[in-house]
Amino acid sequence: MGPNDNATLSCEVYRLDVQQIGSYHWKWKFHGGEIEEDGKYKIISMHSPPNSCQQTNGLVTLEIANVSKHDLGHYKCGLQMSDIKLAERDIPFYDFGELYTVPFISCLH
């Protein structure tokens, strides 16, 4: 990957309550500000089918179009329910040659 290519950052959270799936909200931050979807950024979230305990795994990706040196830095991926932060993870993106998938710790309720 090089400048002007697209990049995808992703993170995953485990053990989400499938009955609450509509209440979870993913957030991405860069330089302390929340990332909004536009022509530069696209956020895609999905979850796996529930297990026998009615728990699911969630995955969110941030697609960054036309990557430049201004896009390199420190990203944060987070999961919230209402105003309650359930999980947050730092994702460093400092090299055009690297793509990152960072697993979360198990989500605690």
N, C-alpha and C positions, 0 to 999 in steps of 0.2 A: 504494500500500500504506500502511496506517496501523496504529496500535495494534490489537491483537487479531486482525489478519490473520495469514496464514501466510507465511513467507519460505523461499526456497530458495537456498542457497549451493552452488556447485559448483566443481570443479577437475578437470583432466585431465592425464594423463601419457602420453607417447608412447614408442614402441619397447619395449614389454614383451615378454619372451620368452614366446611362447604355450605352450611346454612347461612353464613354471613358473607358469602362471596361478593354480593352486591354492595356491601358496606366498606370494602377495602378500597383504598385509593393510593396509587403509586405516584411518587414525586421524584423528579430529577432536579438537581441543583448544580450550578457551575459558577464559580467565583462568588458563592454565597447567595446568588439569585436563583429563583425558581425558573426552570426552563419551560417555556410554552411551545406547543407545536406550531410550526410555521413552515415556510419553504426550506428552512435550514435543518430543523429538527422534526423527527417523527417518533412518537412513543407508542409501542405496541406491547400490550399485556395479554397474558393467557394463563390458563391453569389446566392441570391434569385432571383426569377423572378421579372421583373420590375413592379412597381405599375403604376397607371394612369398618374403620373407625370414623367414617364420614369426614376425613381430612383430605386436603388436596395440596399440591405444590403449585406455587405461582411463579411466573417468569415475566420479567419486563425487559424490553430492549429499548435503547435509545439509538436511533439511526441519525448520523450526522452527515449531511450532504456537503460535498466540496470542501473537505477538510483542509484547513490551513494552519499555520503556526499559531494563530489566534485561538484555535480550538484545543490546543494542547494544554493540559493542566489537570486540576484536581476536580473530579466530579463526585457527586453524592447521589446515591439511589436510596429511596426510603419508601416505607409502607406505613400508611396511617389508616385508622378507623375513626371517623369523625375528626376530632382534634387531638386524638391520642396517637403518639408515635409508637409503632409496634416494633420497627426494625429500621436501621439505617446502616449503610456501608459506604466507605470511601472507595473510590475507583480512580487510581492514577492513570492518566493517559498522556504520556510524555514522549512517545516515540511512534512515528508513522508506521513502523514495521510490526507493531504489536496490537493485538486485539485482546480484550479482556472479558472474561466471564468470572464473576465473583459470587460465590455462594453466600447467602446469609446464614446466620445462626438460626436455629429453630425459633419460630415465632412463639412468644409466650402470651398466654391469655390469662 
